[in-house]
Structure formats: structure tokens, C-alpha cells
């Protein structure tokens, strides 16, 4: 979710409206939050180009990623590990079963769309790996 999608959501939540001559590049996502709607008309993208958690009080360790969510599919591109993972969010909300190799055509299409979005938005790409990164810590919890 980005600022373009937050504005219509907040306007609706505040029982407000946007003027008819005000063009908003975004979608009211309140139906997704309440479970009454399923976003199918366009993918959602997010990009986290930095390392988080390590060296702080946080117990979470996240490496740089880009993500696309289209319908029931979620593809995550990990820059540190140079790999992608694919999940069917409808059936696997905890993202435990990577379907990358099972659905290679879906993986390929989503990866291409994600990489195109990263280029189009000029999102910053990590230029070097973190020498302190440890693969075992990618399981989200620092021990």
C-alpha cells in the first residue's frame, strides 16, 4: 500500500469525499480490510531495499526484497539470496509452502511484472550485500 491508496481509504474512513475535479491515482482498499472485497483489477507492489532489525532491539531480520501481490498470488524477490518465492495466499496465509517450481509460468509472469515496476518507479536496488548477513537468520527471528 502506498500514499496513493491510503488517501482514498482515509477519506472514506473519515466520512469525507474528494472533490470531483481532484484526480486520485489510487483505490479505496477498505473492502480488503473488512474482507468484503478482493483486489483483482491490478497488482499491489512494495519494495523494501534495506536491511532491518539486525543491530537494533528488533527481533526481526529482513533482507532487501521487492514484492508483487496479484489476486491469490504473492511473489517475493530476495536480493541478498538472489532468489524468488511464490505463495498462494488464499491457501497458505503463513507463507510456508514455496510454489516457485510448481507454478513456473506464474512465477515467470509475476517476476517480469515486478522487475518492470521496479525499473519504472526507479526503486533503489541494493548495490552490495551485507557481509554480516547469516542465512539462518532469514527465518525472521534473531536468536
The first five atom37 places (N, CA, C, CB, O) and aatype in JSON, in Angstrom:
{
  "aatype": [20, 20, 20, 20, 20, 20, 20, 20, 20, 20, 20, 20, 20, 20, 20, 20, 20, 20, 20, 20, 20, 20, 20, 20, 20, 20, 20, 20, 20, 20, 20, 20, 20, 20, 20, 20, 20, 20, 20, 20, 20, 20, 20, 20, 20, 20, 20, 20, 20, 20, 20, 20, 20, 20, 20, 20, 20, 20, 20, 20, 20, 20, 20, 20, 20, 20, 20, 20, 20, 20, 20, 20, 20, 20, 20, 20, 20, 20, 20, 20, 20, 20, 20, 20, 20, 20, 20, 20, 20, 20, 20, 20, 20, 20, 20, 20, 20, 20, 20, 20, 20, 20, 20, 20, 20, 20, 20, 20, 20, 20, 20, 20, 20, 20, 20, 20, 20, 20, 20, 20, 20, 20, 20, 20, 20, 20, 20, 20, 20, 20, 20, 20, 20, 20, 20, 20, 20, 20, 20, 20, 20, 20, 20],
  "atom_mask": [
    [1, 1, 1, 1, 1],
    [1, 1, 1, 1, 1],
    [1, 1, 1, 1, 1],
    [1, 1, 1, 1, 1],
    [1, 1, 1, 1, 1],
    [1, 1, 1, 1, 1],
    [1, 1, 1, 1, 1],
    [1, 1, 1, 1, 1],
    [1, 1, 1, 1, 1],
    [1, 1, 1, 1, 1],
    [1, 1, 1, 1, 1],
    [1, 1, 1, 1, 1],
    [1, 1, 1, 1, 1],
    [1, 1, 1, 1, 1],
    [1, 1, 1, 1, 1],
    [1, 1, 1, 1, 1],
    [1, 1, 1, 1, 1],
    [1, 1, 1, 1, 1],
    [1, 1, 1, 1, 1],
    [1, 1, 1, 1, 1],
    [1, 1, 1, 1, 1],
    [1, 1, 1, 1, 1],
    [1, 1, 1, 1, 1],
    [1, 1, 1, 1, 1],
    [1, 1, 1, 1, 1],
    [1, 1, 1, 1, 1],
    [1, 1, 1, 1, 1],
    [1, 1, 1, 1, 1],
    [1, 1, 1, 1, 1],
    [1, 1, 1, 1, 1],
    [1, 1, 1, 1, 1],
    [1, 1, 1, 1, 1],
    [1, 1, 1, 1, 1],
    [1, 1, 1, 1, 1],
    [1, 1, 1, 1, 1],
    [1, 1, 1, 1, 1],
    [1, 1, 1, 1, 1],
    [1, 1, 1, 1, 1],
    [1, 1, 1, 1, 1],
    [1, 1, 1, 1, 1],
    [1, 1, 1, 1, 1],
    [1, 1, 1, 1, 1],
    [1, 1, 1, 1, 1],
    [1, 1, 1, 1, 1],
    [1, 1, 1, 1, 1],
    [1, 1, 1, 1, 1],
    [1, 1, 1, 1, 1],
    [1, 1, 1, 1, 1],
    [1, 1, 1, 1, 1],
    [1, 1, 1, 1, 1],
    [1, 1, 1, 1, 1],
    [1, 1, 1, 1, 1],
    [1, 1, 1, 1, 1],
    [1, 1, 1, 1, 1],
    [1, 1, 1, 1, 1],
    [1, 1, 1, 1, 1],
    [1, 1, 1, 1, 1],
    [1, 1, 1, 1, 1],
    [1, 1, 1, 1, 1],
    [1, 1, 1, 1, 1],
    [1, 1, 1, 1, 1],
    [1, 1, 1, 1, 1],
    [1, 1, 1, 1, 1],
    [1, 1, 1, 1, 1],
    [1, 1, 1, 1, 1],
    [1, 1, 1, 1, 1],
    [1, 1, 1, 1, 1],
    [1, 1, 1, 1, 1],
    [1, 1, 1, 1, 1],
    [1, 1, 1, 1, 1],
    [1, 1, 1, 1, 1],
    [1, 1, 1, 1, 1],
    [1, 1, 1, 1, 1],
    [1, 1, 1, 1, 1],
    [1, 1, 1, 1, 1],
    [1, 1, 1, 1, 1],
    [1, 1, 1, 1, 1],
    [1, 1, 1, 1, 1],
    [1, 1, 1, 1, 1],
    [1, 1, 1, 1, 1],
    [1, 1, 1, 1, 1],
    [1, 1, 1, 1, 1],
    [1, 1, 1, 1, 1],
    [1, 1, 1, 1, 1],
    [1, 1, 1, 1, 1],
    [1, 1, 1, 1, 1],
    [1, 1, 1, 1, 1],
    [1, 1, 1, 1, 1],
    [1, 1, 1, 1, 1],
    [1, 1, 1, 1, 1],
    [1, 1, 1, 1, 1],
    [1, 1, 1, 1, 1],
    [1, 1, 1, 1, 1],
    [1, 1, 1, 1, 1],
    [1, 1, 1, 1, 1],
    [1, 1, 1, 1, 1],
    [1, 1, 1, 1, 1],
    [1, 1, 1, 1, 1],
    [1, 1, 1, 1, 1],
    [1, 1, 1, 1, 1],
    [1, 1, 1, 1, 1],
    [1, 1, 1, 1, 1],
    [1, 1, 1, 1, 1],
    [1, 1, 1, 1, 1],
    [1, 1, 1, 1, 1],
    [1, 1, 1, 1, 1],
    [1, 1, 1, 1, 1],
    [1, 1, 1, 1, 1],
    [1, 1, 1, 1, 1],
    [1, 1, 1, 1, 1],
    [1, 1, 1, 1, 1],
    [1, 1, 1, 1, 1],
    [1, 1, 1, 1, 1],
    [1, 1, 1, 1, 1],
    [1, 1, 1, 1, 1],
    [1, 1, 1, 1, 1],
    [1, 1, 1, 1, 1],
    [1, 1, 1, 1, 1],
    [1, 1, 1, 1, 1],
    [1, 1, 1, 1, 1],
    [1, 1, 1, 1, 1],
    [1, 1, 1, 1, 1],
    [1, 1, 1, 1, 1],
    [1, 1, 1, 1, 1],
    [1, 1, 1, 1, 1],
    [1, 1, 1, 1, 1],
    [1, 1, 1, 1, 1],
    [1, 1, 1, 1, 1],
    [1, 1, 1, 1, 1],
    [1, 1, 1, 1, 1],
    [1, 1, 1, 1, 1],
    [1, 1, 1, 1, 1],
    [1, 1, 1, 1, 1],
    [1, 1, 1, 1, 1],
    [1, 1, 1, 1, 1],
    [1, 1, 1, 1, 1],
    [1, 1, 1, 1, 1],
    [1, 1, 1, 1, 1],
    [1, 1, 1, 1, 1],
    [1, 1, 1, 1, 1],
    [1, 1, 1, 1, 1],
    [1, 1, 1, 1, 1],
    [1, 1, 1, 1, 1]
  ],
  "atom_positions": [
    [[0.86, -1.16, 0.0], [0.0, 0.0, 0.0], [0.91, 1.23, 0.0], [-0.98, 0.0, 1.22], [1.91, 1.26, 0.71]],
    [[0.54, 2.22, -0.79], [1.32, 3.45, -0.81], [0.4, 4.63, -0.54], [2.05, 3.62, -2.15], [-0.79, 4.47, -0.31]],
    [[0.98, 5.83, -0.58], [0.21, 7.03, -0.27], [-0.98, 7.2, -1.2], [1.09, 8.25, -0.35], [-2.0, 7.76, -0.79]],
    [[-0.88, 6.72, -2.43], [-1.99, 6.85, -3.38], [-3.19, 6.02, -2.94], [-1.55, 6.42, -4.77], [-4.33, 6.41, -3.2]],
    [[-2.96, 4.91, -2.29], [-4.06, 4.07, -1.82], [-4.53, 4.45, -0.42], [-3.65, 2.62, -1.84], [-5.67, 4.18, -0.05]],
    [[-3.66, 5.07, 0.36], [-4.03, 5.47, 1.7], [-5.01, 6.65, 1.67], [-2.79, 5.84, 2.52], [-5.94, 6.7, 2.47]],
    [[-4.8, 7.6, 0.75], [-5.66, 8.78, 0.71], [-7.14, 8.43, 0.53], [-5.22, 9.68, -0.42], [-7.95, 8.88, 1.34]],
    [[-7.53, 7.64, -0.49], [-8.95, 7.32, -0.61], [-9.48, 6.52, 0.59], [-9.21, 6.55, -1.89], [-10.63, 6.68, 0.98]],
    [[-8.64, 5.66, 1.16], [-9.04, 4.88, 2.33], [-9.34, 5.79, 3.52], [-7.95, 3.86, 2.69], [-10.36, 5.62, 4.18]],
    [[-8.44, 6.74, 3.78], [-8.63, 7.66, 4.9], [-9.81, 8.6, 4.66], [-7.37, 8.47, 5.12], [-10.56, 8.9, 5.59]],
    [[-9.98, 9.05, 3.42], [-11.1, 9.94, 3.11], [-12.42, 9.24, 3.38], [-11.04, 10.41, 1.63], [-13.34, 9.82, 3.97]],
    [[-12.53, 7.99, 2.97], [-13.75, 7.23, 3.22], [-13.93, 6.97, 4.71], [-13.74, 5.91, 2.44], [-15.03, 7.08, 5.24]],
    [[-12.85, 6.61, 5.38], [-12.91, 6.32, 6.81], [-13.31, 7.54, 7.63], [-11.58, 5.81, 7.29], [-13.92, 7.4, 8.69]],
    [[-12.99, 8.72, 7.13], [-13.34, 9.96, 7.83], [-14.7, 10.48, 7.38], [-12.27, 11.03, 7.58], [-15.11, 11.59, 7.73]],
    [[-15.42, 9.65, 6.6], [-16.72, 10.04, 6.05], [-16.59, 11.33, 5.24], [-17.76, 10.24, 7.19], [-17.48, 12.18, 5.25]],
    [[-15.48, 11.45, 4.56], [-15.22, 12.61, 3.74], [-15.36, 12.23, 2.28], [-13.81, 13.18, 4.03], [-15.79, 11.12, 1.96]],
    [[-15.02, 13.12, 1.42], [-15.08, 12.85, 0.0], [-13.95, 13.61, -0.68], [-16.47, 13.25, -0.6], [-13.35, 14.5, -0.08]],
    [[-13.68, 13.27, -1.91], [-12.71, 14.03, -2.7], [-13.48, 14.84, -3.72], [-11.66, 13.08, -3.4], [-14.46, 14.35, -4.29]],
    [[-13.07, 16.07, -3.96], [-13.75, 16.9, -4.95], [-13.74, 16.22, -6.32], [-13.08, 18.28, -5.05], [-12.8, 15.5, -6.65]],
    [[-14.78, 16.44, -7.1], [-14.91, 15.77, -8.39], [-13.79, 16.13, -9.35], [-16.24, 16.12, -9.02], [-13.48, 15.35, -10.25]],
    [[-13.17, 17.3, -9.19], [-12.09, 17.7, -10.09], [-10.71, 17.28, -9.57], [-12.13, 19.21, -10.31], [-9.69, 17.64, -10.17]],
    [[-10.67, 16.53, -8.46], [-9.41, 16.08, -7.88], [-9.15, 14.65, -8.32], [-9.44, 16.18, -6.32], [-9.87, 13.73, -7.95]],
    [[-8.09, 14.47, -9.13], [-7.77, 13.14, -9.65], [-6.9, 12.38, -8.65], [-7.05, 13.25, -11.02], [-5.84, 12.85, -8.25]],
    [[-7.36, 11.22, -8.25], [-6.64, 10.38, -7.3], [-6.16, 9.12, -8.01], [-7.54, 10.02, -6.09], [-6.96, 8.38, -8.58]],
    [[-4.85, 8.89, -7.97], [-4.3, 7.66, -8.53], [-4.2, 6.65, -7.41], [-2.91, 7.9, -9.21], [-3.13, 6.42, -6.85]],
    [[-5.31, 6.06, -7.11], [-5.34, 5.1, -6.02], [-6.69, 4.45, -5.94], [-4.98, 5.76, -4.7], [-7.6, 4.78, -6.71]],
    [[-6.83, 3.53, -5.03], [-8.07, 2.78, -4.89], [-8.41, 2.7, -3.41], [-7.95, 1.36, -5.52], [-7.54, 2.49, -2.57]],
    [[-9.67, 2.85, -3.11], [-10.13, 2.67, -1.74], [-10.0, 1.19, -1.39], [-11.61, 3.18, -1.55], [-10.66, 0.34, -2.01]],
    [[-9.17, 0.88, -0.43], [-8.91, -0.51, -0.05], [-9.68, -0.95, 1.19], [-7.43, -0.7, 0.18], [-9.37, -1.98, 1.78]],
    [[-10.67, -0.18, 1.6], [-11.4, -0.53, 2.83], [-12.1, -1.88, 2.71], [-12.43, 0.56, 3.15], [-12.25, -2.58, 3.71]],
    [[-12.54, -2.26, 1.51], [-13.18, -3.55, 1.31], [-12.23, -4.71, 1.57], [-13.73, -3.65, -0.09], [-12.66, -5.78, 2.0]],
    [[-10.95, -4.49, 1.3], [-9.96, -5.53, 1.58], [-9.78, -5.71, 3.09], [-8.61, -5.17, 0.93], [-9.62, -6.83, 3.58]],
    [[-9.81, -4.6, 3.8], [-9.62, -4.66, 5.25], [-10.8, -5.34, 5.93], [-9.42, -3.24, 5.82], [-10.63, -6.1, 6.88]],
    [[-11.99, -5.06, 5.44], [-13.19, -5.65, 6.04], [-13.49, -7.05, 5.51], [-14.38, -4.75, 5.81], [-14.36, -7.74, 6.03]],
    [[-12.76, -7.47, 4.47], [-12.98, -8.79, 3.89], [-14.15, -8.87, 2.94], [-13.18, -9.78, 4.98], [-14.56, -9.96, 2.55]],
    [[-14.69, -7.73, 2.54], [-15.85, -7.71, 1.64], [-15.45, -7.59, 0.18], [-16.76, -6.56, 2.0], [-16.31, -7.67, -0.71]],
    [[-14.19, -7.41, -0.08], [-13.73, -7.2, -1.46], [-12.41, -7.92, -1.67], [-13.58, -5.68, -1.76], [-11.64, -8.15, -0.74]],
    [[-12.16, -8.27, -2.92], [-10.93, -8.96, -3.29], [-10.31, -8.16, -4.42], [-11.19, -10.45, -3.71], [-10.95, -8.0, -5.47]],
    [[-9.12, -7.65, -4.25], [-8.48, -6.82, -5.26], [-8.01, -7.67, -6.43], [-7.29, -6.04, -4.65], [-7.08, -8.46, -6.29]],
    [[-8.65, -7.52, -7.56], [-8.3, -8.32, -8.73], [-7.94, -7.47, -9.94], [-9.43, -9.24, -9.09], [-7.37, -7.99, -10.9]],
    [[-8.25, -6.18, -9.91], [-8.06, -5.38, -11.11], [-6.62, -4.98, -11.37], [-8.89, -4.15, -11.01], [-6.27, -4.67, -12.51]],
    [[-5.78, -4.97, -10.36], [-4.37, -4.63, -10.58], [-3.53, -5.2, -9.44], [-4.19, -3.09, -10.68], [-4.03, -5.44, -8.35]],
    [[-2.26, -5.4, -9.72], [-1.38, -5.93, -8.67], [-0.99, -4.85, -7.66], [-0.13, -6.54, -9.29], [-1.05, -3.66, -7.95]],
    [[-0.6, -5.3, -6.49], [-0.02, -4.42, -5.48], [1.47, -4.7, -5.44], [-0.68, -4.63, -4.06], [1.89, -5.85, -5.54]],
    [[2.27, -3.66, -5.3], [3.72, -3.79, -5.23], [4.22, -3.16, -3.95], [4.4, -3.14, -6.47], [3.64, -2.18, -3.47]],
    [[5.27, -3.7, -3.39], [6.0, -3.0, -2.35], [7.47, -3.35, -2.46], [5.46, -3.34, -0.95], [7.84, -4.4, -2.98]],
    [[8.3, -2.43, -1.97], [9.74, -2.53, -2.16], [10.43, -2.1, -0.87], [10.22, -1.65, -3.37], [10.23, -0.99, -0.39]],
    [[11.23, -2.99, -0.31], [11.97, -2.72, 0.92], [13.45, -2.94, 0.61], [11.47, -3.64, 2.11], [13.94, -4.06, 0.75]],
    [[14.17, -1.89, 0.2], [15.54, -2.07, -0.3], [16.62, -2.11, 0.77], [15.85, -0.98, -1.22], [17.81, -2.09, 0.45]],
    [[16.22, -2.18, 2.03], [17.22, -2.11, 3.09], [17.14, -3.31, 4.04], [17.05, -0.82, 3.88], [16.2, -4.09, 4.01]],
    [[18.16, -3.42, 4.86], [18.19, -4.42, 5.91], [17.52, -3.83, 7.14], [19.65, -4.88, 6.23], [17.74, -2.66, 7.46]],
    [[16.72, -4.61, 7.83], [16.09, -4.11, 9.04], [16.3, -5.11, 10.17], [14.58, -3.85, 8.82], [16.43, -6.31, 9.94]],
    [[16.32, -4.59, 11.38], [16.34, -5.46, 12.55], [17.69, -5.7, 13.17], [15.75, -6.73, 12.19], [17.88, -5.45, 14.36]],
    [[18.63, -6.19, 12.4], [19.92, -6.57, 12.97], [20.65, -5.34, 13.53], [20.8, -7.28, 11.91], [20.69, -4.29, 12.88]],
    [[21.2, -5.48, 14.69], [21.93, -4.39, 15.31], [21.03, -3.41, 16.05], [22.72, -3.65, 14.26], [21.49, -2.39, 16.57]],
    [[19.75, -3.72, 16.1], [18.81, -2.89, 16.84], [18.16, -3.76, 17.91], [17.73, -2.25, 15.89], [18.55, -4.91, 18.09]],
    [[17.19, -3.24, 18.59], [16.46, -4.01, 19.59], [15.41, -4.91, 18.96], [15.81, -3.08, 20.6], [14.78, -5.71, 19.66]],
    [[15.2, -4.78, 17.65], [14.19, -5.58, 16.97], [14.57, -7.06, 16.95], [13.98, -5.08, 15.54], [15.75, -7.4, 16.92]],
    [[13.56, -7.91, 16.99], [13.8, -9.35, 16.92], [13.57, -9.89, 15.51], [12.9, -10.08, 17.92], [13.61, -11.1, 15.29]],
    [[13.32, -8.99, 14.57], [13.06, -9.38, 13.19], [14.23, -8.96, 12.32], [11.74, -8.74, 12.68], [14.78, -7.87, 12.49]],
    [[14.61, -9.82, 11.41], [15.72, -9.55, 10.5], [15.19, -9.71, 9.09], [16.93, -10.51, 10.76], [14.8, -10.8, 8.68]],
    [[15.18, -8.62, 8.34], [14.66, -8.63, 6.98], [15.73, -8.17, 6.01], [13.42, -7.74, 6.87], [16.36, -7.13, 6.22]],
    [[15.95, -8.93, 4.97], [16.87, -8.54, 3.92], [16.1, -7.77, 2.85], [17.59, -9.78, 3.3], [14.87, -7.79, 2.86]],
    [[16.79, -7.08, 1.92], [16.11, -6.32, 0.88], [15.23, -7.21, 0.0], [17.13, -5.58, 0.01], [15.66, -8.27, -0.46]],
    [[13.99, -6.76, -0.23], [13.04, -7.5, -1.05], [12.19, -6.55, -1.88], [12.14, -8.39, -0.18], [12.04, -5.37, -1.56]],
    [[11.63, -7.1, -2.96], [10.54, -6.48, -3.7], [9.44, -7.53, -3.75], [10.98, -6.01, -5.16], [9.71, -8.73, -3.8]],
    [[8.19, -7.07, -3.73], [7.05, -7.99, -3.65], [5.96, -7.55, -4.6], [6.51, -8.07, -2.2], [5.7, -6.36, -4.78]],
    [[5.31, -8.53, -5.22], [4.11, -8.28, -6.0], [3.02, -9.19, -5.49], [4.37, -8.5, -7.53], [3.25, -10.37, -5.23]],
    [[1.82, -8.64, -5.34], [0.64, -9.42, -4.96], [-0.39, -9.22, -6.06], [0.07, -8.97, -3.54], [-0.83, -8.1, -6.31]],
    [[-0.79, -10.29, -6.7], [-1.79, -10.26, -7.77], [-2.79, -11.36, -7.49], [-1.13, -10.43, -9.19], [-2.46, -12.54, -7.6]],
    [[-4.02, -10.97, -7.13], [-5.03, -11.97, -6.79], [-4.58, -12.81, -5.62], [-5.34, -12.86, -7.99], [-4.22, -12.28, -4.57]],
    [[-4.59, -14.11, -5.8], [-4.2, -15.02, -4.71], [-2.7, -15.25, -4.65], [-4.91, -16.34, -4.87], [-2.22, -15.92, -3.74]],
    [[-1.94, -14.71, -5.6], [-0.51, -14.98, -5.69], [0.33, -13.85, -5.09], [-0.11, -15.19, -7.13], [0.03, -12.67, -5.26]],
    [[1.38, -14.25, -4.38], [2.35, -13.31, -3.83], [3.74, -13.81, -4.18], [2.18, -13.14, -2.28], [4.11, -14.93, -3.82]],
    [[4.5, -12.98, -4.89], [5.87, -13.33, -5.27], [6.82, -12.38, -4.54], [6.08, -13.24, -6.82], [6.62, -11.17, -4.54]],
    [[7.83, -12.94, -3.91], [8.83, -12.17, -3.18], [10.18, -12.36, -3.85], [8.88, -12.59, -1.68], [10.63, -13.49, -4.05]],
    [[10.82, -11.27, -4.19], [12.18, -11.32, -4.76], [13.16, -10.89, -3.68], [12.31, -10.41, -6.05], [13.12, -9.76, -3.2]],
    [[14.04, -11.82, -3.29], [15.06, -11.56, -2.28], [16.36, -11.18, -2.97], [15.26, -12.8, -1.35], [16.9, -11.98, -3.74]],
    [[16.86, -9.98, -2.71], [18.08, -9.51, -3.36], [19.32, -10.16, -2.78], [18.2, -8.01, -3.26], [20.26, -10.48, -3.52]],
    [[19.35, -10.36, -1.47], [20.53, -10.95, -0.81], [20.76, -12.38, -1.3], [20.35, -10.93, 0.72], [21.87, -12.76, -1.64]],
    [[19.68, -13.16, -1.31], [19.78, -14.57, -1.67], [19.7, -14.82, -3.17], [18.68, -15.35, -0.98], [19.96, -15.92, -3.65]],
    [[19.34, -13.75, -3.93], [19.19, -13.86, -5.39], [18.21, -14.98, -5.76], [20.57, -14.12, -6.06], [18.53, -15.86, -6.55]],
    [[17.02, -14.91, -5.16], [16.0, -15.92, -5.44], [14.62, -15.31, -5.31], [16.14, -17.13, -4.49], [14.46, -14.2, -4.79]],
    [[13.62, -16.05, -5.78], [12.23, -15.62, -5.61], [11.45, -16.76, -4.97], [11.59, -15.22, -6.98], [11.81, -17.93, -5.08]],
    [[10.37, -16.38, -4.28], [9.46, -17.35, -3.69], [8.04, -16.97, -4.12], [9.59, -17.38, -2.12], [7.72, -15.79, -4.25]],
    [[7.21, -17.98, -4.34], [5.83, -17.77, -4.76], [4.89, -18.46, -3.78], [5.6, -18.3, -6.2], [5.11, -19.61, -3.4]],
    [[3.85, -17.73, -3.37], [2.88, -18.28, -2.42], [1.46, -18.07, -2.92], [3.06, -17.65, -1.04], [1.16, -17.06, -3.54]],
    [[0.59, -19.04, -2.63], [-0.84, -18.9, -2.85], [-1.41, -18.45, -1.51], [-1.51, -20.26, -3.36], [-1.6, -19.26, -0.6]],
    [[-1.67, -17.16, -1.39], [-2.07, -16.57, -0.11], [-3.44, -17.08, 0.34], [-2.1, -15.06, -0.22], [-3.69, -17.16, 1.55]],
    [[-4.32, -17.43, -0.6], [-5.63, -17.95, -0.21], [-5.51, -19.26, 0.56], [-6.5, -18.17, -1.45], [-6.26, -19.5, 1.5]],
    [[-4.57, -20.1, 0.16], [-4.43, -21.42, 0.77], [-3.29, -21.5, 1.79], [-4.2, -22.44, -0.31], [-3.23, -22.46, 2.56]],
    [[-2.4, -20.51, 1.79], [-1.21, -20.57, 2.63], [-0.9, -19.18, 3.19], [0.01, -21.13, 1.83], [0.09, -18.56, 2.8]],
    [[-1.74, -18.71, 4.09], [-1.58, -17.36, 4.63], [-0.27, -17.17, 5.4], [-2.75, -17.04, 5.54], [0.23, -16.05, 5.51]],
    [[0.29, -18.24, 5.92], [1.54, -18.16, 6.68], [2.78, -18.22, 5.79], [1.6, -19.27, 7.68], [3.91, -18.11, 6.28]],
    [[2.57, -18.39, 4.49], [3.66, -18.44, 3.52], [4.69, -19.5, 3.9], [4.34, -17.07, 3.4], [5.88, -19.21, 4.02]],
    [[4.22, -20.71, 4.08], [5.11, -21.81, 4.45], [5.49, -22.69, 3.27], [4.46, -22.65, 5.5], [6.52, -23.36, 3.3]],
    [[4.66, -22.7, 2.21], [4.92, -23.58, 1.06], [5.26, -22.76, -0.17], [3.7, -24.48, 0.78], [4.38, -22.17, -0.8]],
    [[6.54, -22.74, -0.5], [7.01, -22.01, -1.68], [6.64, -22.8, -2.93], [8.56, -21.77, -1.61], [7.05, -23.95, -3.09]],
    [[5.86, -22.18, -3.82], [5.37, -22.84, -5.03], [6.14, -22.41, -6.28], [3.89, -22.55, -5.23], [5.67, -22.6, -7.4]],
    [[7.31, -21.84, -6.08], [8.15, -21.33, -7.16], [8.33, -22.35, -8.29], [9.51, -20.94, -6.62], [8.13, -22.01, -9.46]],
    [[8.7, -23.56, -7.96], [8.97, -24.56, -9.0], [7.71, -25.25, -9.52], [9.94, -25.6, -8.47], [7.72, -25.81, -10.61]],
    [[6.64, -25.23, -8.74], [5.4, -25.88, -9.15], [4.65, -25.06, -10.19], [4.5, -26.12, -7.94], [4.1, -25.61, -11.15]],
    [[4.65, -23.74, -10.01], [3.94, -22.83, -10.92], [4.95, -21.92, -11.6], [2.88, -22.0, -10.16], [4.94, -20.7, -11.39]],
    [[5.81, -22.49, -12.42], [6.89, -21.72, -13.04], [6.38, -20.64, -14.0], [7.82, -22.66, -13.77], [7.01, -19.59, -14.12]],
    [[5.26, -20.88, -14.68], [4.74, -19.88, -15.6], [4.21, -18.66, -14.84], [3.63, -20.48, -16.48], [4.45, -17.52, -15.24]],
    [[3.49, -18.89, -13.75], [3.0, -17.79, -12.93], [4.18, -17.05, -12.3], [2.04, -18.31, -11.82], [4.2, -15.82, -12.26]],
    [[5.16, -17.8, -11.83], [6.37, -17.2, -11.26], [7.04, -16.29, -12.27], [7.34, -18.28, -10.79], [7.39, -15.15, -11.95]],
    [[7.21, -16.77, -13.48], [7.87, -16.0, -14.53], [7.12, -14.72, -14.86], [8.02, -16.85, -15.78], [7.73, -13.65, -15.0]],
    [[5.8, -14.81, -15.0], [4.98, -13.62, -15.33], [5.03, -12.58, -14.21], [3.52, -14.04, -15.59], [5.2, -11.39, -14.47]],
    [[4.87, -13.04, -12.98], [4.89, -12.1, -11.85], [6.27, -11.48, -11.66], [4.45, -12.81, -10.56], [6.38, -10.29, -11.36]],
    [[7.31, -12.26, -11.84], [8.68, -11.76, -11.7], [8.95, -10.68, -12.76], [9.71, -12.91, -11.83], [9.54, -9.65, -12.46]],
    [[8.52, -10.94, -13.98], [8.71, -9.96, -15.06], [7.95, -8.67, -14.77], [8.24, -10.55, -16.42], [8.48, -7.58, -14.97]],
    [[6.72, -8.79, -14.29], [5.9, -7.62, -13.95], [6.53, -6.85, -12.79], [4.45, -8.05, -13.59], [6.57, -5.62, -12.81]],
    [[7.02, -7.56, -11.79], [7.66, -6.92, -10.64], [8.93, -6.19, -11.06], [7.99, -7.95, -9.56], [9.13, -5.03, -10.68]],
    [[9.77, -6.84, -11.84], [11.01, -6.2, -12.28], [10.73, -4.98, -13.16], [11.88, -7.21, -13.03], [11.46, -4.0, -13.11]],
    [[9.67, -5.05, -13.97], [9.27, -3.89, -14.77], [8.84, -2.73, -13.9], [8.15, -4.27, -15.72], [9.17, -1.58, -14.18]],
    [[8.09, -3.03, -12.84], [7.64, -2.0, -11.91], [8.82, -1.36, -11.19], [6.65, -2.59, -10.9], [8.85, -0.14, -11.01]],
    [[9.79, -2.17, -10.77], [10.98, -1.65, -10.08], [11.72, -0.68, -11.0], [11.92, -2.82, -9.65], [12.16, 0.38, -10.55]],
    [[11.86, -1.04, -12.27], [12.53, -0.16, -13.24], [11.72, 1.11, -13.47], [12.76, -0.9, -14.58], [12.26, 2.21, -13.44]],
    [[10.41, 0.96, -13.69], [9.55, 2.1, -13.98], [9.54, 3.12, -12.84], [8.14, 1.62, -14.26], [9.53, 4.33, -13.09]],
    [[9.53, 2.64, -11.6], [9.48, 3.54, -10.44], [10.87, 4.01, -10.0], [8.79, 2.85, -9.29], [11.0, 4.83, -9.09]],
    [[11.9, 3.48, -10.66], [13.29, 3.8, -10.3], [13.57, 3.51, -8.83], [13.59, 5.28, -10.61], [14.26, 4.26, -8.14]],
    [[13.01, 2.4, -8.37], [13.22, 1.98, -6.98], [14.7, 1.67, -6.75], [12.35, 0.74, -6.63], [15.34, 1.06, -7.6]],
    [[15.25, 2.09, -5.62], [16.67, 1.82, -5.35], [16.92, 0.33, -5.16], [17.14, 2.59, -4.1], [16.21, -0.35, -4.42]],
    [[17.93, -0.16, -5.82], [18.31, -1.58, -5.73], [19.58, -1.69, -4.89], [18.52, -2.21, -7.16], [20.53, -0.93, -5.11]],
    [[19.62, -2.6, -3.94], [20.85, -2.77, -3.16], [22.03, -3.06, -4.08], [20.69, -3.92, -2.12], [21.94, -3.92, -4.96]],
    [[23.13, -2.33, -3.89], [24.27, -2.49, -4.79], [25.33, -3.45, -4.25], [24.89, -1.16, -5.04], [26.21, -3.88, -5.0]],
    [[25.25, -3.77, -2.98], [26.2, -4.74, -2.43], [25.52, -5.5, -1.3], [27.49, -4.04, -1.91], [24.55, -5.03, -0.71]],
    [[26.02, -6.68, -1.03], [25.42, -7.49, 0.02], [25.99, -7.1, 1.37], [25.66, -8.99, -0.26], [27.04, -6.47, 1.47]],
    [[25.29, -7.49, 2.4], [25.71, -7.22, 3.76], [26.6, -8.37, 4.22], [24.48, -7.05, 4.71], [26.14, -9.5, 4.34]],
    [[27.86, -8.08, 4.46], [28.8, -9.13, 4.85], [28.45, -9.78, 6.19], [30.2, -8.56, 4.92], [28.95, -10.86, 6.51]],
    [[27.6, -9.13, 6.99], [27.2, -9.67, 8.28], [25.94, -10.52, 8.21], [27.0, -8.56, 9.26], [25.49, -11.05, 9.22]],
    [[25.38, -10.63, 7.01], [24.14, -11.4, 6.84], [24.42, -12.89, 7.04], [23.53, -11.15, 5.44], [25.42, -13.42, 6.55]],
    [[23.53, -13.57, 7.77], [23.64, -15.0, 8.01], [22.34, -15.64, 7.53], [23.91, -15.32, 9.52], [21.27, -15.26, 8.0]],
    [[22.41, -16.6, 6.61], [21.23, -17.23, 6.0], [20.26, -17.77, 7.04], [21.65, -18.35, 5.08], [19.05, -17.62, 6.87]],
    [[20.75, -18.38, 8.1], [19.86, -18.98, 9.09], [18.95, -17.94, 9.74], [20.68, -19.69, 10.15], [17.87, -18.29, 10.22]],
    [[19.38, -16.69, 9.78], [18.58, -15.66, 10.45], [17.42, -15.19, 9.59], [19.46, -14.48, 10.81], [16.6, -14.39, 10.05]],
    [[17.31, -15.65, 8.34], [16.24, -15.21, 7.48], [14.89, -15.78, 7.91], [16.53, -15.6, 6.05], [13.86, -15.4, 7.37]],
    [[14.9, -16.67, 8.85], [13.64, -17.22, 9.33], [12.93, -16.24, 10.24], [13.88, -18.53, 10.06], [12.1, -16.64, 11.06]],
    [[13.23, -14.99, 10.1], [12.53, -13.84, 10.68], [12.81, -13.57, 12.15], [11.1, -14.03, 10.52], [12.51, -12.48, 12.62]],
    [[13.37, -14.49, 12.87], [13.61, -14.22, 14.3], [15.09, -14.34, 14.58], [12.81, -15.21, 15.2], [15.73, -15.33, 14.23]],
    [[15.63, -13.32, 15.22], [17.04, -13.34, 15.61], [17.14, -14.05, 16.95], [17.63, -11.89, 15.69], [16.4, -13.75, 17.88]],
    [[18.06, -14.97, 17.03], [18.2, -15.75, 18.27], [19.22, -15.1, 19.17], [18.61, -17.2, 17.98], [19.48, -15.6, 20.27]]
  ]
}
